[in-house]
Amino acid sequence: MAKHHDSITPDLADFIAAQPMFFIATAADEGRVNLSPKGLDGSFAVLDPRRVAFLNLTGSGNETAAHLRLNPRITVMFCSFTAKPLILRLYGTARAVHARDADWADLDRLFPAYAGKRQIVVVEVDDIISSCGFGVPRMAMEEQRPTLPDWAAKKGDDGIRAYWRDKNSVSFDGLPTGILEDA
């Protein structure tokens, strides 16, 4: 039932755009494998048929950025919870782009102005595989949670930087994330 795709076709891009959430998996050579749910409106972009990007907003950990510094492998998974089942996985290599990086401005304009933007992760897609999703339950989307953007907006820029220093400078496994380097 699995199918390999040569590129992110317009149909697959439409499927991606319709999903209210997605999952990111990364791992360093040792330590935990990290699997993170993501999803605020507009936080994922298909850049071209083999390249995508997503916002990595401020959160309790910064595992994705720490892992990508050591091992750029990444899996992005989209899963339909609606009537038409489908699972789509994008496999590739990624890098975290920070506000201090030259390509930040061009990438940042692709996304909404969420407070607490930490990184934009750019993925060079090596393989695209879809599968049936027949075992995934059907669920209804109620609404996006405003909690994370509201929390970041209340903290303000100085509060977010302090949070990064205290909570996001190293991963749960003690790996550096690069969040404040050269900042």
DAHUWO-V541639 format. One record per pair of residues at least 4 apart in sequence whose ideal C-beta (glycine too) atoms are under 7 Angstrom apart, sorted by the first residue. I is the first residue (numbers start at 1). GAP is how many residues later the second one is. Records with the same first field share a line. If there is no record, write none. Layout:
I=GAP, GAP
This chain:
1=130, 131
2=127, 129
3=126, 127
4=123, 124, 125
5=4, 7, 123, 125
7=42, 43
8=4, 5, 38, 41, 117, 120
9=4
10=4
11=4
12=4, 76
13=4, 33
14=4
15=4, 63, 71, 73
16=28, 30, 62, 72
19=59, 61
20=19, 121
21=16, 17, 18
22=16, 17, 22, 54, 55, 56
23=12, 13, 14, 54
24=12, 14, 40, 50, 52
25=8, 9, 10, 49, 50
26=8, 37, 38, 41, 42, 47, 48
27=6, 7, 40, 44
28=39, 42, 43, 145, 147
29=41, 42
31=142
32=140, 141
34=29, 30, 33
36=27, 28
38=5, 16
39=4
40=74, 104, 109
41=71, 103
42=69, 70
43=11, 12, 68
44=8, 10
45=7, 8, 65, 66
46=6
47=4, 5, 6
50=74, 75
51=71, 72, 73, 74
52=24, 38, 71, 73
53=54, 57, 67, 68, 69, 70
54=67
55=56, 59, 62, 65
56=8, 9, 40, 62, 63, 64, 65
57=57, 59, 60, 61, 91
58=58, 60, 94, 102, 105, 106, 110
60=107
61=110, 111
62=4, 56, 106, 109, 115, 117
63=4, 108, 109
64=4, 57
65=4, 31, 54, 112, 113, 114
66=105, 109, 110, 111
67=4
68=4, 26, 27, 28
69=107, 109
70=105
72=21, 22, 23
73=20
74=18, 19, 20, 49
75=14, 16
76=14, 47
77=10, 12
78=10
79=8, 54, 57
80=4, 5, 6, 53
81=55, 56, 57, 58
82=56
83=55
85=47, 48, 49, 51
86=44, 47
87=43, 44, 46, 49
88=42
89=40
90=33, 35, 38
91=35, 36
92=31, 32, 33, 34
93=31, 33
94=27, 28, 29
95=27
96=23, 25
97=4, 6, 7, 10, 22, 23, 25
98=6, 21
99=5
100=82, 83
103=4
104=4, 16
105=4
107=13, 15
108=12
114=35
115=34, 37, 38
116=36, 44
118=50, 61
146=4
147=4
148=4
149=4
150=4
151=4
152=8
155=4, 5, 8
156=4
157=4
158=4
159=4
160=4
161=4
162=4
163=4, 5
164=4, 5, 15, 16
165=4, 15
168=9, 11
169=7, 8, 10, 11
170=4, 5, 6, 7
171=4, 6
